[in-house]
Amino acid sequence: MISILPIFSLVLLMTPTQEPHQARKFVITPQAVPSPALRYVLLPPLKELKTGNAVQHYYRCFAPDAIHFYRNQPFAESTRAWLESPYDQAARMGLSPSQQQQTQKTKGKDDGEVVPATREELNLFLQYSFLDEIDQAARRTYAEWEYLERMKEQGMALMLPDLNGIIILAELVQIRARLAVMEGNHERALHHLQTGLTMAQHLNDAHILICSMTGMAIAKNMLKIVEEFIQTPKAPNLYWALTDLPSPFLDFRLAYAGDRLAIEYLLGDPKQLEERIFTNEEMQTLVNKKLKPLLRIDGQQGNNELTLMILKEYPRAKAWLLEQGRSATDVEKMTATQAVLLFAKARFQVLADDFAKYFQLPLTERIVHAQAFNEKVKELRSQQDASYFLGFYFYGYYQNVWIRLVEMDRDIALLRCVELLRHYAAGHGRHLPSGWDDVQDLPVPVDPLTGKRFSYKLQENHAVINVDAIHGSPNPRSAREYEIYVK
């Protein structure tokens, strides 16, 4: 069961991996952009949408007689093994029962490896009608998860058991899309890609960072299928379809606001904490139930650390309360714990606003300010200013989240570059341009981080696109190299 507390390891496992600095190879066939330009799209067109809440349809897929087939551990593991297999290898699996037996002989239980599911098994499973509910969900006008009121009641302790099910549904959509690509059914593949990318956007509307991160991982997996799609014979050119996607594709402002709300309601109704004086017993109950799990996540263990922090910060908290106009009588009646928590929440609000005020700036400026803000938080940590402990927890990961979202927008821009090269080759005898300036009939995509064109070189038999690393990124994939070959 997933909690609103940041469990990013699960999300990172869903993100396609790549060795650092390993070149990514594309073998493309020339294909001009379609006419009309948006004949193919990667999000459902308006004419396919119906008024309603998508979440209702997602939840219908959780019925025990529906999803329990996929929850069977051996089959789920073999399915993920198939998704993680290289495209050419996965395409050859399971074309006949004899091939299935051969696969099991060469890669079976004896060597401890999971046997990837066969295409035959996957196609059989994907006939279950409940999967159509996912397509219907992606073609509803909004997604209302109804988390906000629960966050006000439970704060950071909010549990998200439904997120596990959504992750499973996204894997099934990815399977459907990849099978359609392998079968050469480009229209059906696009339909499933639309479903998967819309699921990502629906999760981003949940006002919770872990949901947005899961949505980002789903979108990245769908873009992985797009990479395979554009390298298949006769694949339509998706240059304008990729251009038509929102930029940024995901915006975590809602998630930021929701997580901030969860911190504000950490100890229940914030008005109660501000307006009434709690007894020692009441404060101890609140701290044990809601605050201590948060401190454990932030690396602070046990009662001693919390007690020492309160003792250290109480004089400053007391002085601050008096500065805010509190009566000396009320301040003296207040427990040290309540006084320090009120002080810490006020400090948190200052940091929260300092971070949020950059949201409207252009992306290039936003990243620079986010890095400067991160340095400010590090400095406060080094000074051991415990009054900012809520901010230390909240901002320990937000800069990295922002960087990962930028990386995804870069992925989309780079796929546009590949499609631009397919279009150019179609009109120039299968040749690639010597430089971006050779391209005259389509806008050359730019790096969404820098606003400049990606580095491009034409070599003897292929083109190379290089992408610089993002400063401050912990992810080696932020620097990459694309090699494009024409067949």
Steps between C-alpha positions, in 0.01 A plus 500: 500500500645836397504801730525867413841482673754509217569144384682581178676165462180350361464776244864481397461127438230585247728740312688357199866467587812555293869476573666840549645651182383205289398614152140431405471370145208575267464317169239692303322479167426825315145627550364848432267675743133424434241724343293621673776560753306365798363193331675308780494622860634370832214617721131418439335761273213702643242319285579175685453646849188451708404708801579319821753399761777269376572366850171312511609294199848435640348370823272259314815319387581422864216248528632165636385306194683742271846590614575187705629327185780752472570499871613139466866547582664260249298641209558861610874438525516332159301788350741758638790290372344520153458878527864536603629278218660672198246564227637250249519227762151571636356502146626146436356352818193282498407488133408131545480243784820335375684831520362548852644162604834588345508828688434319828777250425758768432395732779319319777484430868833319513702816449286703741375742233138596446360365174346794307134459409432410139303713260247217480445511877480879503248519217285238676503695825430833330166372371339562841234765456581689821802649323263704286419698815854642488439631148172652613668665799755668273213644297319676781520875546659506847649290779389578856677279755336665805824506696487858627256449787678181603830691506346755735396219732810278479780734388820322398367170640252471212510151349460442124410134449345577161835611356625140486206410280556796267862391453377155393250653257775713346713190442209336320459804276873492425471131407209574268686782329818297451314201360319726252834645389642152446198398296538808280162637607600863536148635547436266793841574648424873492167435670672326790775763517229765531352301789833466681606862462157616620531275806823686580321834480210374712740397776662842482160647594497318836668780705760254636864481395525120510206488256667751268824302517312182414335685210843612382626140509196387299558773243867403468401138437255611232771712335716187499229337286496809276875446445425146383201617295695749288763239414252249353440472123234734358448673834328837451710803587410635847688832479185711529333256741796542738501876442131510592563359849476752787825669598589424769326166461450480877500792741529411867345820634192310615720237666704771670188671630358170624816388678528842656142467622583160651784660699271780617249240623775284648356527851138535397307821445763779500250743651473280807876505551506879462188597695483267801753397761562124506574302815820297530304179449328631186829616347670171579220308331526714186879473488500122542229446241596741225832676550734215588446305174600816312814543708601139436472558126725806535764300686421620854440207732339457840387730778839639591555689174152650511537598865838664438361690201209635706729605784736675259234686303258586781660836595488621138148365457384675814651831388344462154153438646526819704609691188188373324282666762426201724441588860772408747241310704402275208861441404586391852203260509604345168713185504849531357404245233204703376704820498780342297258341253328833440841659443606218265179525298553875455856435381368236264252746348785740423698230319190373321421844358864559406489184289152550352563857384719370214228288338401768250855564378631349174640151546864604460466758778294265713774236506765759593290631787416147615871423519563820698211413731645152551832654604314720749337194658839324516645802678219497756564131556872560549416764761282239673210742517243249624215750473494422127465124550168486309664674207800266516263207458288663231782636283740210522385372163304769314791629291569147376132457412511819296811380318335167415200679355734708284672182385165364383431814296848457352407143404201634306713767328760239402233272353383798297857535371501135389169546320632817336791294364257236368312776320817651355627162378167435324547812287876477444571156362533332841782739598525675837568875524857619547373738769178637643515800265437263207146446631275769356142369508464403868595684821810343656419391859696666779612383841215605736758572769730733303275618217780409256531228238652169598854426381487318163775344288482302176754218493585249230188285516290652778416816693577567866299718738668582831321628809684667785436393857273712716699676769413354838330190359569173686392307192776397256233478228476881494807487271449279198587433140271400215630322190264507201538262208286485184414159359 
